[in-house]
Amino acid sequence: MSQIQILLTNDDGIESPGLWAAASALSELGFVHVVAPRQQVSGAGRSLPGASDGIIQKQTLRINGQSWPVYAVNGAPAQCVLHALLEILPQPPDLLVSGINYRENLGNGVTISGTVGAPLEAA
């Protein structure tokens, strides 16, 4: 049986400690593909900002002594998901995870959350 493929994104940026805590935990379940905004893009919902240049930078980050190939996108979390599904990953992932978020997403706030917008776009 092949390893489960997991797409991980967030709205706090590629170097967010929460993202890497999630990546570490998820790596026990399967192979984690990290595609996240180059910088923080909170409050973006499912937006696809026209000001984004769409540049995808493949990087290798060293986290907790392990090298991770990652993709940093100059765009919102929903754009990260679209780039991952349409350009980066060879096939759709088995699971998409978005977060870990710095702040809570409660009540009406979920409607503008980039953390929530990413999986909505994936669905």
Backbone as CSV, one residue per row, in Angstrom:
resi,resn,N_x,N_y,N_z,CA_x,CA_y,CA_z,C_x,C_y,C_z
1,MET,0.846,-1.176,0.000,0.000,0.000,0.000,0.893,1.241,0.000
2,SER,0.537,2.230,-0.833,1.345,3.448,-0.893,1.027,4.356,0.290
3,GLN,1.948,5.255,0.545,1.828,6.176,1.676,0.752,7.229,1.399
4,ILE,-0.028,7.574,2.403,-1.046,8.615,2.270,-0.355,9.941,1.929
5,GLN,-0.959,10.690,1.007,-0.414,11.975,0.563,-1.220,13.094,1.219
6,ILE,-0.522,13.989,1.915,-1.169,15.057,2.683,-0.687,16.409,2.159
7,LEU,-1.616,17.300,1.876,-1.284,18.680,1.519,-1.512,19.532,2.755
8,LEU,-0.484,20.262,3.150,-0.555,21.134,4.325,-0.355,22.576,3.900
9,THR,-1.232,23.452,4.360,-1.121,24.876,4.094,-1.541,25.644,5.347
10,ASN,-1.493,26.955,5.282,-1.914,27.804,6.397,-2.146,29.218,5.883
11,ASP,-2.399,30.147,6.791,-2.480,31.546,6.379,-1.442,32.399,7.101
12,ASP,-0.601,31.768,7.908,0.398,32.499,8.690,1.785,32.512,8.051
13,GLY,1.935,31.884,6.903,3.202,31.925,6.186,4.040,30.667,6.331
14,ILE,4.941,30.497,5.388,5.742,29.286,5.256,6.654,29.025,6.451
15,GLU,7.026,30.044,7.185,7.931,29.848,8.317,7.222,29.858,9.664
16,SER,5.916,29.717,9.665,5.134,29.732,10.898,5.437,28.506,11.764
17,PRO,5.707,28.701,13.036,5.927,27.556,13.928,4.735,26.600,13.981
18,GLY,3.515,27.134,13.863,2.334,26.281,13.859,2.297,25.350,12.666
19,LEU,2.710,25.858,11.513,2.762,25.041,10.298,3.719,23.872,10.503
20,TRP,4.848,24.151,11.116,5.857,23.102,11.280,5.511,22.129,12.388
21,ALA,4.745,22.567,13.372,4.229,21.630,14.378,3.252,20.663,13.710
22,ALA,2.401,21.201,12.840,1.452,20.352,12.110,2.186,19.403,11.172
23,ALA,3.191,19.912,10.455,3.947,19.061,9.530,4.604,17.902,10.258
24,SER,5.185,18.189,11.400,5.853,17.151,12.186,4.858,16.074,12.622
25,ALA,3.709,16.496,13.134,2.698,15.536,13.585,2.124,14.739,12.416
26,LEU,1.847,15.410,11.306,1.254,14.735,10.155,2.219,13.777,9.466
27,SER,3.517,14.034,9.591,4.496,13.165,8.931,4.459,11.743,9.477
28,GLU,3.856,11.567,10.638,3.681,10.221,11.181,2.550,9.474,10.480
29,LEU,1.684,10.202,9.770,0.557,9.592,9.065,0.843,9.330,7.593
30,GLY,1.733,10.135,6.997,1.987,9.996,5.573,2.994,11.019,5.096
31,PHE,3.081,11.190,3.772,4.005,12.147,3.184,3.333,13.510,3.138
32,VAL,3.995,14.511,3.692,3.420,15.856,3.798,4.007,16.771,2.727
33,HIS,3.133,17.297,1.877,3.503,18.317,0.891,3.132,19.662,1.501
34,VAL,4.097,20.554,1.664,3.828,21.863,2.257,3.805,22.918,1.152
35,VAL,2.655,23.546,0.994,2.472,24.657,0.050,1.749,25.742,0.831
36,ALA,2.436,26.835,1.116,1.880,27.874,1.984,2.282,29.253,1.474
37,PRO,1.575,30.279,1.941,1.934,31.638,1.536,3.363,32.000,1.957
38,ARG,4.005,32.804,1.143,5.363,33.269,1.437,5.403,34.066,2.733
39,GLN,4.333,34.810,3.019,4.240,35.597,4.244,2.828,35.470,4.790
40,GLN,2.560,36.080,5.915,1.234,35.987,6.529,0.178,36.622,5.636
41,VAL,-0.934,35.897,5.471,-2.059,36.375,4.672,-3.357,36.068,5.427
42,SER,-3.428,36.477,6.678,-4.620,36.226,7.488,-5.796,37.057,7.002
43,GLY,-6.995,36.553,7.225,-8.206,37.279,6.853,-8.485,37.282,5.370
44,ALA,-7.926,36.327,4.637,-8.073,36.309,3.182,-9.273,35.501,2.708
45,GLY,-9.859,34.692,3.598,-10.983,33.849,3.188,-10.617,32.990,1.995
46,ARG,-11.490,32.964,0.984,-11.213,32.221,-0.256,-10.739,33.153,-1.367
47,SER,-10.223,34.307,-1.008,-9.859,35.303,-2.011,-8.721,34.829,-2.911
48,LEU,-8.740,35.363,-4.112,-7.683,35.135,-5.103,-7.205,36.512,-5.543
49,PRO,-6.401,37.188,-4.709,-6.019,38.578,-4.983,-5.319,38.753,-6.329
50,GLY,-5.783,39.729,-7.074,-5.172,40.034,-8.356,-3.771,40.600,-8.228
51,ALA,-3.433,41.126,-7.057,-2.106,41.702,-6.846,-1.033,40.633,-6.658
52,SER,-1.433,39.390,-6.485,-0.465,38.304,-6.323,0.262,38.086,-7.636
53,ASP,1.587,37.899,-7.549,2.335,37.634,-8.782,2.323,36.153,-9.145
54,GLY,1.784,35.304,-8.261,1.678,33.879,-8.558,2.991,33.129,-8.575
55,ILE,4.060,33.771,-8.151,5.364,33.103,-8.171,5.406,32.015,-7.110
56,ILE,5.843,30.836,-7.508,5.991,29.687,-6.622,7.481,29.460,-6.436
57,GLN,7.935,29.546,-5.199,9.353,29.332,-4.903,9.526,27.993,-4.205
58,LYS,10.247,27.078,-4.849,10.572,25.818,-4.189,11.775,26.082,-3.290
59,GLN,11.661,25.684,-2.036,12.714,25.908,-1.049,12.943,24.616,-0.279
60,THR,14.045,24.567,0.404,14.278,23.500,1.370,14.497,24.175,2.713
61,LEU,13.613,23.871,3.655,13.736,24.422,5.000,14.192,23.318,5.941
62,ARG,15.044,23.673,6.873,15.525,22.717,7.864,14.751,22.961,9.158
63,ILE,13.927,22.004,9.529,13.077,22.114,10.708,13.360,20.923,11.617
64,ASN,13.728,21.201,12.854,14.027,20.159,13.840,15.009,19.121,13.297
65,GLY,16.017,19.596,12.577,17.049,18.704,12.069,16.669,17.930,10.818
66,GLN,15.483,18.173,10.282,15.026,17.464,9.089,14.854,18.454,7.939
67,SER,15.274,18.070,6.744,15.091,18.909,5.561,13.725,18.643,4.944
68,TRP,13.009,19.720,4.654,11.677,19.632,4.051,11.673,20.400,2.732
69,PRO,11.311,19.754,1.632,11.073,20.512,0.401,9.698,21.172,0.517
70,VAL,9.639,22.466,0.319,8.392,23.210,0.485,8.200,24.165,-0.684
71,TYR,6.982,24.631,-0.825,6.665,25.610,-1.860,6.053,26.829,-1.197
72,ALA,6.669,27.984,-1.420,6.164,29.255,-0.909,5.519,30.003,-2.075
73,VAL,4.275,30.373,-1.906,3.502,31.035,-2.957,3.237,32.475,-2.546
74,ASN,3.443,33.396,-3.469,3.091,34.783,-3.196,1.603,34.944,-3.478
75,GLY,0.803,34.568,-2.479,-0.636,34.643,-2.645,-1.355,34.187,-1.398
76,ALA,-2.667,34.133,-1.492,-3.530,33.746,-0.384,-3.551,32.227,-0.232
77,PRO,-4.028,31.735,0.912,-4.107,30.288,1.115,-4.912,29.560,0.032
78,ALA,-6.023,30.147,-0.411,-6.807,29.516,-1.480,-5.975,29.388,-2.756
79,GLN,-5.149,30.389,-3.045,-4.266,30.308,-4.212,-3.218,29.214,-4.027
80,CYS,-2.721,29.056,-2.813,-1.756,27.989,-2.530,-2.355,26.632,-2.849
81,VAL,-3.606,26.443,-2.445,-4.291,25.177,-2.711,-4.438,24.961,-4.210
82,LEU,-4.858,25.990,-4.930,-5.032,25.852,-6.377,-3.705,25.548,-7.073
83,HIS,-2.644,26.251,-6.689,-1.334,25.970,-7.281,-0.908,24.536,-6.969
84,ALA,-1.142,24.099,-5.739,-0.767,22.733,-5.355,-1.523,21.711,-6.193
85,LEU,-2.831,21.885,-6.319,-3.653,20.909,-7.035,-3.437,20.930,-8.539
86,LEU,-3.207,22.114,-9.098,-3.129,22.242,-10.555,-1.712,22.237,-11.119
87,GLU,-0.698,22.562,-10.280,0.647,22.718,-10.823,1.740,21.943,-10.097
88,ILE,1.603,21.767,-8.787,2.726,21.238,-8.018,2.631,19.733,-7.793
89,LEU,1.516,19.269,-7.267,1.384,17.857,-6.920,1.081,17.016,-8.161
90,PRO,1.639,15.822,-8.230,1.391,14.971,-9.401,-0.026,14.405,-9.429
91,GLN,-0.687,14.336,-8.262,-2.068,13.866,-8.182,-2.711,14.511,-6.964
92,PRO,-4.034,14.531,-6.904,-4.688,15.137,-5.741,-4.290,14.424,-4.451
93,PRO,-4.159,15.177,-3.371,-3.790,14.549,-2.099,-4.963,13.757,-1.523
94,ASP,-4.645,12.870,-0.602,-5.681,12.122,0.104,-6.326,12.965,1.199
95,LEU,-5.576,13.948,1.696,-6.019,14.765,2.821,-5.433,16.162,2.696
96,LEU,-6.241,17.178,3.008,-5.745,18.545,3.087,-5.902,19.015,4.522
97,VAL,-4.833,19.598,5.065,-4.874,20.165,6.415,-4.463,21.626,6.313
98,SER,-5.201,22.486,7.002,-4.894,23.907,7.016,-4.731,24.364,8.463
99,GLY,-3.624,25.011,8.754,-3.353,25.480,10.118,-1.966,25.019,10.526
100,ILE,-1.596,25.079,11.675,-2.201,25.512,12.922,-2.220,27.041,12.940
101,ASN,-3.311,27.592,13.386,-3.533,29.028,13.348,-3.026,29.706,14.617
102,TYR,-2.574,30.948,14.501,-2.163,31.723,15.673,-3.347,32.114,16.544
103,ARG,-4.470,32.408,15.901,-5.650,32.856,16.637,-6.800,31.888,16.386
104,GLU,-7.818,32.015,17.214,-8.986,31.164,17.041,-9.849,31.674,15.890
105,ASN,-10.609,30.777,15.309,-11.589,31.119,14.280,-12.961,30.799,14.856
106,LEU,-13.639,31.836,15.357,-14.910,31.644,16.045,-16.009,32.480,15.413
107,GLY,-17.221,32.005,15.501,-18.392,32.757,15.051,-18.282,33.189,13.605
108,ASN,-18.684,34.420,13.347,-18.658,34.950,11.984,-17.247,35.096,11.441
109,GLY,-16.233,35.054,12.332,-14.850,35.186,11.898,-14.409,34.099,10.926
110,VAL,-15.073,32.956,10.939,-14.665,31.891,10.026,-14.906,32.268,8.571
111,THR,-15.811,33.208,8.323,-16.113,33.574,6.943,-14.976,34.325,6.270
112,ILE,-14.070,34.913,7.060,-12.948,35.642,6.464,-11.603,34.968,6.732
113,SER,-11.625,33.824,7.371,-10.387,33.153,7.736,-9.704,32.507,6.539
114,GLY,-8.431,32.839,6.334,-7.645,32.158,5.302,-7.421,30.703,5.652
115,THR,-7.330,30.392,6.955,-7.154,29.021,7.401,-8.359,28.172,7.006
116,VAL,-9.542,28.751,7.097,-10.767,28.053,6.706,-10.977,28.131,5.190
117,GLY,-10.578,29.229,4.582,-10.754,29.402,3.135,-9.988,28.383,2.305
118,ALA,-8.826,27.973,2.765,-8.018,27.012,2.001,-8.732,25.670,1.817
119,PRO,-9.231,25.033,2.883,-9.933,23.767,2.656,-11.263,23.935,1.928
120,LEU,-11.918,25.096,2.109,-13.143,25.333,1.337,-12.817,25.367,-0.153
121,GLU,-11.724,26.012,-0.520,-11.313,26.063,-1.925,-10.961,24.664,-2.435
122,ALA,-10.304,23.879,-1.602,-9.942,22.513,-1.994,-11.174,21.653,-2.245
123,ALA,-12.197,21.854,-1.391,-13.422,21.067,-1.539,-14.124,21.414,-2.845
